[in-house]
Amino acid sequence: MSRMDDWVTAACAELDLTPADVDVRVVLDLARDVAHHVLRPGAPVTAYLLGIAVGRGADPSTAAAALARLATGWPSADSDTATPTGTNPAAAAAGESDGTASDSGAIAPA
């Protein structure tokens, strides 16, 4: 077992979760996308938001993919715009449409 496996197993035991239910790669890929495209401190916050969405019934892979799309489309820090065209970050995180962005991959609970 790797150190990550050891950590996930111990953390799951502490929280009464099943390690097999944790897709570490999905969470790490999402954290990487947020850290590289948005900002580094956004990575753990986004992982937490993903956990809340999943806890409310969202499919983990679908929710992570929606957040990854949001992150990879985020403008760079030196960009003049605060959010990507047609994207409302609050609505996207809540799985809502702002009328301009695609509804595919929304985070809303099933």
FENSULSUL-V464413 format. One record per helix or strand of 2 or more residues. SS is the DSSP state (2 for helix, 1 for strand). FROM is the first residue (numbers start at 1). TO is the last residue. If there is no record, write none. Layout:
SS_FROM_TO / SS_FROM_TO
This chain:
2_3_15 / 2_19_21 / 2_24_37 / 2_42_55 / 2_60_72 / 2_89_94
